[in-house]
Amino acid sequence: MDALESLAHLDPAYPRPLVSELLAAPENERLLDYVANDPFGAHVFPGDIPDVSPEAFLDDLDAQLADTRPIHLWSYIPTCSYRCRFCQYPVVIVKGPDDVTSEKVDHWVELNIREAQMWLQRVPHLREAPVGEFNVFGGTPSLMGLDSVSRLLTFYRENFGFGPSTTIRFEGDPTTLTPDLLARLQDLGCDKVSCGVQSFDDQVLKLSGREHTEAECHAFLDATRKLGYDWVTIDLMYGLLDQSVAGVERDLEQLRRHQVPGVVCTKLHLRSYTDTRTGVAGDRPAAWQFPAYRNRLAEAGHHWPSLGEQYQMREILASGLRADGYGEHPTMYFHRGDKPPETWKSIMVDQDRQDAEVAIGLGGSSSCRRSEAMTEVNAVKYRQMVEAGRLPLASATRFGPTATESRAIKMALSTLQPVRDDLHRERFNGRSLFDDPWSQRWDDLQRRDLVTVDRAEGIVRLTEPGEVLVEGIMNTEF
C-alpha cells in the first residue's frame, strides 16, 4: 500500500481526518513521505557539524551553565523485565528470582551514580546549576527496590542544584508502580509520576508484548488518586497492531473516567531513529521493525492501521481532550485545564527558554545551545567505560549559525505557541524571523495553509492542520 492509498484508507464509521486533503496535494508530497515513513520527529535536534569531540560539547555545556536558568536533568535507569515489540530504545532486560533481579537493577543504579559523579567532575558548573525538573526515566526504573530508590534520589538531591521549586518525576509501568512504591516516592519528595499505559485494550497490550492489563492500569490510577498525587501522566499509543479507531475512542473514555492530569499521545514509530538521528535507538531493533515479521502478522489476519486510520485515531484523542478542557503543549503532550504545561518540556523548547538538558545513563541525550551529545547505547560498552572511569559519551554534533537558528525555530514550533520575532531578535543579535532564509519558507508554508504570518505583529502561528503536522513541518522545512 503506497502512502496515498494508506492515507485514503479510513474507518467509514468516523470522519475523514482534517489533514487528509492537504497531505494528498502534490505540493505536500515531501510532507506525506515524511509522515508515511514515520521517523520520530520532536525528541532530539542533531547539529549540522558532525563528529565533534564529546569534550567540546562538555566545554560548551559548562560555559552555558556558568549563568543559566533552571535546566532539565535526567537519570536513566535502563532496566526492563521484558522488551515491548515496538521498543527500539536502549534497555537492559533483567529477569529471574527477586534477589537476582534486585541485584542487577542495583548495579545499574550504581553505574548511574558513578556516571553522575564523572559529569560533576568534568562540568564544574553543573553542580550549582538550578534544576527545574529532575526525571527518573528508563527503561522501567520502578523495578528498583525501595532502598535503591531512596539512594538514587538522595544522591541527586545532595549533589545537584535542587531547590524548593525543583520538580521530581518518576516513571514506571502499572505493575511496578505499586502503592508501597508510590507512597515511598511521595516521602522522598517526588511530586509527579509517569506511567506507560499505552492502551486500555488487553488484546492490543498482549500483541504489543506488554505484560500488564487494563485492570492494572485502573488500579495504578486509583492508587495515585487515593494517595493524593497532584500530577500523574500516562502514555498512550495509537497505530498499534489490531488497534481500531473505536478502540482508541474507548481509551479516551478511560481517560475521562480518571480525569488524568497529563496525557502523552504517541504514534507507533517503526523507522529506526538512527536514520534521522531525531531519537535515541539502542543497538538492537524492535521486533516490529523487521518487515518480514510484520508481513507474517498481516498474513495471519492481524491488521496494521493505515495512515488514514492513524490520523482518525489522533483526531479522536486530540479533539476529545481539547473538548474536555485540556491544553496541548508541546505537540501531543496534553495537560488538564487546571494544570500548567509540562515543566520539563517547557525548559527545553519554549522560545523564551530553550535551556540545557543533561541526561545521565545508558542512551542519554544531552544538549546545550552550541552542541548536543549522545551517551553510549551498547550496555556492555557503557558499563566498561563507566567502570574504567570514562564519561560514556559516544558522539556529539555542533550547530553552525544557520542551524542554531533553525533549531530554535523548530523547538518553538513544537510548542504549538506563536513563534515571536521579538524573542528571536533578542536571542540572535537582531536577526529577524523574516530575514533570509526563513522569510520564503514562511510564505511557502502559509500558501499551503500550514501557518499564518503576521509581519506587522511579528508573529507566526501554526494553522489547525499545521498543528497536526508540526513534526513533519519541523523536519522537512527547517
Disulfide bonds with the S-S distance in Angstrom:
none
